[in-house]
C-alpha cells in the first residue's frame, strides 16, 4: 500500500471486502493501542514530518483512515513484526520492558487459545466420561 493511501479504499477493492464498520473499528483500535498516530498528533522523535518511521516510509507502510494522513508509530512497526494480534503483541512488549516476560507470555498464550479449547481443558476427564456413560445407560 502506498504511503498515505487509504486502508479503507484498499480493502474495499479486494474481492471479498470487509464491512466498512469493521475497517473503521480496526483503525480506531490501532490508534488506541498507539500503533498508528492521528493527523492531529505531532510526530514522535525519530519520525519524519508525516509521523512515519524511516523504515516504514521506505517500505511504504503508511496508514490512512481516509480522513487525513496517519502514520505507523514505532510501536506499530514492532507490532506489525509480531505474529499475534496487536493488543497481545503490545502486552508482550510491555511485559518484556517491565521484566515480566514469563507472565506476559503465559497471558498471551491464554488469550491466543480458542475459548472452546480452553474451556474443554478445564473440564475434568472423569466428569465428562461419567456424564456420557450415565446418559447412555438410561
C-alpha positions as CSV (number, residue, x, y, z in Angstrom):
1,X,0.0,0.0,0.0
2,X,1.4,3.4,-0.9
3,X,2.1,5.8,2.0
4,X,-0.8,8.0,2.7
5,X,-3.2,5.6,0.8
6,X,-6.5,4.8,2.4
7,X,-6.7,1.4,4.1
8,X,-10.5,1.6,3.7
9,X,-10.1,2.2,-0.1
10,X,-7.6,-0.6,-0.5
11,X,-9.7,-3.1,1.4
12,X,-12.9,-2.0,-0.4
13,X,-11.1,-3.0,-3.7
14,X,-10.5,-6.6,-2.5
15,X,-12.6,-9.5,-3.9
16,X,-14.3,-10.0,-0.6
17,X,-14.1,-6.7,1.3
18,X,-14.7,-6.5,5.0
19,X,-17.6,-4.3,6.2
20,X,-16.7,-0.6,6.4
21,X,-17.6,-0.6,10.1
22,X,-15.1,-3.3,10.8
23,X,-12.3,-1.4,9.0
24,X,-13.2,1.8,10.9
25,X,-13.2,-0.2,14.2
26,X,-9.8,-1.7,13.4
27,X,-8.3,1.8,12.7
28,X,-9.7,3.1,16.0
29,X,-8.3,0.1,17.8
30,X,-4.8,0.6,16.3
31,X,-5.0,4.3,17.2
32,X,-6.0,3.4,20.8
33,X,-3.1,0.9,21.1
34,X,-0.6,3.6,19.8
35,X,0.2,1.6,16.7
36,X,-0.8,4.5,14.4
37,X,-0.9,8.2,15.1
38,X,-3.7,10.5,14.0
39,X,-3.2,13.5,11.8
40,X,-3.7,15.8,14.8
41,X,-0.8,14.1,16.8
42,X,2.7,15.5,16.4
43,X,5.3,13.1,15.0
44,X,7.3,11.2,17.6
45,X,11.0,11.6,18.0
46,X,12.9,9.8,15.1
47,X,9.9,10.1,12.8
48,X,9.6,12.2,9.7
49,X,7.2,15.1,9.3
50,X,4.4,12.8,8.4
51,X,5.0,10.7,11.6
52,X,6.4,7.7,9.8
53,X,9.5,5.9,10.9
54,X,12.2,5.9,8.2
55,X,11.9,2.1,7.8
56,X,8.1,2.3,7.5
57,X,8.3,5.1,5.0
58,X,10.8,3.2,2.9
59,X,8.5,0.2,2.8
60,X,5.5,2.4,2.1
61,X,3.5,1.1,5.1
62,X,1.6,4.3,5.8
63,X,-2.0,4.0,7.1
64,X,-4.8,6.3,6.4
65,X,-8.4,6.2,7.5
66,X,-9.4,8.4,4.6
67,X,-10.0,11.4,6.9
68,X,-6.4,12.6,7.0
69,X,-3.0,11.2,7.0
70,X,-1.9,9.0,9.8
71,X,1.3,7.1,10.3
72,X,2.7,3.9,11.7
73,X,4.4,4.6,15.0
74,X,7.5,2.8,16.4
75,X,5.2,0.6,18.4
76,X,3.1,-0.1,15.3
77,X,6.2,-1.2,13.4
78,X,7.1,-3.6,16.2
79,X,3.5,-4.9,16.5
80,X,3.5,-5.5,12.7
81,X,6.5,-7.7,13.0
82,X,4.9,-10.0,15.6
83,X,2.7,-12.9,14.6
84,X,-0.1,-12.1,17.1
85,X,-3.0,-9.7,17.5
86,X,-1.8,-6.1,18.1
87,X,-3.2,-6.0,21.7
88,X,-1.5,-9.3,22.6
89,X,1.7,-8.0,21.0
90,X,1.6,-4.8,23.0
91,X,1.1,-6.8,26.1
92,X,4.1,-9.0,25.2
93,X,6.3,-5.9,24.5
94,X,5.3,-4.2,27.8
95,X,5.9,-7.5,29.7
96,X,9.4,-7.5,28.3
97,X,10.0,-3.9,29.2
98,X,8.8,-4.5,32.7
99,X,10.8,-7.7,33.2
100,X,7.7,-9.9,33.3
101,X,8.3,-12.0,30.3
102,X,7.0,-15.3,31.7
103,X,3.8,-13.7,32.9
104,X,3.2,-11.8,29.7
105,X,3.9,-15.0,27.6
106,X,1.5,-17.0,29.7
107,X,-1.2,-14.4,29.4
108,X,-0.6,-14.2,25.6
109,X,-0.9,-18.0,25.3
110,X,-4.2,-17.9,27.2
111,X,-5.6,-15.1,25.1
112,X,-4.5,-16.8,21.8
113,X,-6.2,-20.1,22.8
114,X,-9.7,-20.6,21.3
115,X,-12.3,-20.3,24.1
116,X,-13.8,-23.7,23.4
117,X,-10.5,-25.4,23.7
118,X,-9.6,-23.5,26.9
119,X,-13.0,-24.4,28.5
120,X,-12.6,-28.1,27.5
121,X,-9.3,-28.2,29.3
122,X,-11.0,-27.1,32.5
123,X,-13.5,-30.0,32.5
124,X,-12.1,-33.0,34.4
125,X,-11.9,-36.1,32.2
126,X,-13.7,-38.2,34.8
127,X,-16.7,-35.9,34.9
128,X,-17.1,-35.8,31.2
129,X,-16.8,-39.6,30.8
130,X,-19.2,-40.3,33.7
131,X,-21.8,-38.0,32.3
132,X,-21.7,-39.6,28.9
133,X,-21.9,-43.1,30.4
134,X,-24.8,-42.3,32.6
135,X,-26.8,-40.8,29.7
136,X,-26.1,-43.9,27.6
137,X,-27.3,-46.3,30.3
138,X,-30.7,-44.7,30.6
